[in-house]
Amino acid sequence: MKTMTCIEDLRRTYHRKVPRAFVDYCESGSYSEQTLRANRADLERITLRQRILHDVANRSTKTTILGEPAALPLVLAPVGLTGMQHGDGEILACRAAQAAGIPFTLSTMSICSIEDVAGAVEKPFWFQLYVMKDRGFIRALIERAAAAKCSALVLTVDLQVIGQRHRDIKNGMSVPPEIRIKNLFDIASKPAWALSVLNGKRKTFGNIAGHYPGMANVTVLSKWTAEQFDATLSWKDVEWVKSLWPGKLILKGILDVEDARIAAKTGAAAIVVSNHGGRQLDGAPSSISMLPTIADAVGSDVEVMFDGGIRSGQDIMRAIALGARACLSGRAIIYGLGAAGQPGVARAIEIMRNELDVSMALTGVTSIGDIDRGVIAGMGWFHSSL
Ligand SMILES: Cc1cc2nc3c(=O)[nH]c(=O)nc-3n(C[C@H](O)[C@H](O)[C@H](O)COP(=O)(O)O)c2cc1C
């Protein structure tokens, strides 16, 4: 694992070890993938300010997220189908996050269920909720998350309809994978992956199986998904969820200042500035380019979190400098999981923590609280508003 020195190493190994359909599912963005690319390109345009001869011997990446201590300002983002990237992937990723001292978020569309994960890990985790048409099912999911002592509910608000990912359609993405002539060789050449998935607790959507018995079949799944995502979703539904959820609520998928202002008034504890990793509105701005304005507008009312394109500790520093309290990471964590299971996730977190630590030293800061716009040397798109 020591030779895995950066997230890119984990990504390359992940591509070798996991079947094409699941790699494509992870890597894709919607439509022309313009927003997916912008997330990375805009982060890379932010240059950091090299400072010298500050005593930086005593540094710490520790912080608090929603009032709880965290080893670094990083959270594992909700990622659907994680248990198809590696058998029991949700449990392994959650264990790695908890061992590293940071929160893990379980997706509604996970393979392991809320109860599977709760029974296999030591500490509470966050649960991500999609509000679907069947409100009885959603109410029951919220109750299940509360019974499992989930410590925050992440309500995703940017998926009222689904952005199309071309490769998923071309690959005939299904859960569990459909064995066709086309993908037979691919699956057969990934024995470690096949074994881990075969030995995993489940092969379909753990939170939904039982409620919708036909979910294993791709046609039923597509039909169900298309029918269940609810285009009528409104701020009233946020109130409804809040009335049912006794704990901290996080609204994920905010990319507009006006929406952020409304979100801050709902009583939510935090918002996540996000464009769903470039998987929803293609043509939307990168999330990093929207972060500073949103953080300025609502940062004193709610915790502002950020995701979209985080691949290094330098990226975490960029987002913290522009007003994020913490970053969520989706793909970088999946690269680690697919490359090497739990140790791979642990490695991904460690890589980003070490990079953050060194970047702090070289920009002359010793604590996360010290990271502000002063560590930024320049940034292409709206330098003048800094
Ligand atoms: C394969 C994949 C599946 C995802 N599934 C979900 C999901 O079930 N719920 C959700 O709120 N966000 C989901 N997301 C979005 C992530 O939570 C997060 O916003 C995004 O991955 C951040 O961008 P990054 O991958 O560049 O870190 C998914 C992202 C990916 C890549």
Ligand as a Chemical Component Dictionary entry (heavy atoms), coordinates in Angstrom:
data_LIG
# 
_chem_comp.id                   LIG 
_chem_comp.type                 NON-POLYMER 
_chem_comp.pdbx_formal_charge   0 
_chem_comp.three_letter_code    LIG 
# 
loop_
_chem_comp_atom.comp_id 
_chem_comp_atom.atom_id 
_chem_comp_atom.alt_atom_id 
_chem_comp_atom.type_symbol 
_chem_comp_atom.charge 
_chem_comp_atom.model_Cartn_x 
_chem_comp_atom.model_Cartn_y 
_chem_comp_atom.model_Cartn_z 
_chem_comp_atom.pdbx_ordinal 
LIG C1  C1  C 0 -20.875 6.779  -8.203 1  
LIG C2  C2  C 0 -21.540 7.905  -7.450 2  
LIG C3  C3  C 0 -22.736 7.664  -6.802 3  
LIG C4  C4  C 0 -23.349 8.683  -6.071 4  
LIG N1  N1  N 0 -24.494 8.419  -5.362 5  
LIG C5  C5  C 0 -25.025 9.382  -4.584 6  
LIG C6  C6  C 0 -26.140 9.097  -3.750 7  
LIG O1  O1  O 0 -26.630 7.975  -3.702 8  
LIG N2  N2  N 0 -26.642 10.121 -3.008 9  
LIG C7  C7  C 0 -26.112 11.383 -3.029 10 
LIG O2  O2  O 0 -26.606 12.270 -2.341 11 
LIG N3  N3  N 0 -25.049 11.660 -3.792 12 
LIG C8  C8  C 0 -24.488 10.697 -4.547 13 
LIG N4  N4  N 0 -23.377 10.984 -5.292 14 
LIG C9  C9  C 0 -22.757 12.325 -5.227 15 
LIG C10 C10 C 0 -21.702 12.367 -4.103 16 
LIG O3  O3  O 0 -22.300 12.286 -2.843 17 
LIG C11 C11 C 0 -20.896 13.656 -4.169 18 
LIG O4  O4  O 0 -21.762 14.754 -4.217 19 
LIG C12 C12 C 0 -19.926 13.708 -5.357 20 
LIG O5  O5  O 0 -19.396 12.425 -5.613 21 
LIG C13 C13 C 0 -18.784 14.675 -5.082 22 
LIG O6  O6  O 0 -17.905 14.742 -6.156 23 
LIG P1  P1  P 0 -16.533 13.875 -6.238 24 
LIG O7  O7  O 0 -16.937 12.491 -6.633 25 
LIG O8  O8  O 0 -15.766 14.570 -7.268 26 
LIG O9  O9  O 0 -15.892 13.891 -4.871 27 
LIG C14 C14 C 0 -22.759 9.974  -6.035 28 
LIG C15 C15 C 0 -21.562 10.190 -6.701 29 
LIG C16 C16 C 0 -20.941 9.175  -7.395 30 
LIG C17 C17 C 0 -19.622 9.446  -8.070 31 
# 
loop_
_chem_comp_bond.comp_id 
_chem_comp_bond.atom_id_1 
_chem_comp_bond.atom_id_2 
_chem_comp_bond.value_order 
_chem_comp_bond.pdbx_ordinal 
LIG C1  C2  SING 1  
LIG C2  C3  SING 2  
LIG C2  C16 DOUB 3  
LIG C3  C4  DOUB 4  
LIG C4  N1  SING 5  
LIG C4  C14 SING 6  
LIG N1  C5  DOUB 7  
LIG C5  C6  SING 8  
LIG C5  C8  SING 9  
LIG C6  O1  DOUB 10 
LIG C6  N2  SING 11 
LIG N2  C7  SING 12 
LIG C7  O2  DOUB 13 
LIG C7  N3  SING 14 
LIG N3  C8  DOUB 15 
LIG C8  N4  SING 16 
LIG N4  C9  SING 17 
LIG N4  C14 SING 18 
LIG C9  C10 SING 19 
LIG C10 O3  SING 20 
LIG C10 C11 SING 21 
LIG C11 O4  SING 22 
LIG C11 C12 SING 23 
LIG C12 O5  SING 24 
LIG C12 C13 SING 25 
LIG C13 O6  SING 26 
LIG O6  P1  SING 27 
LIG P1  O7  DOUB 28 
LIG P1  O8  SING 29 
LIG P1  O9  SING 30 
LIG C14 C15 DOUB 31 
LIG C15 C16 SING 32 
LIG C16 C17 SING 33 
# 
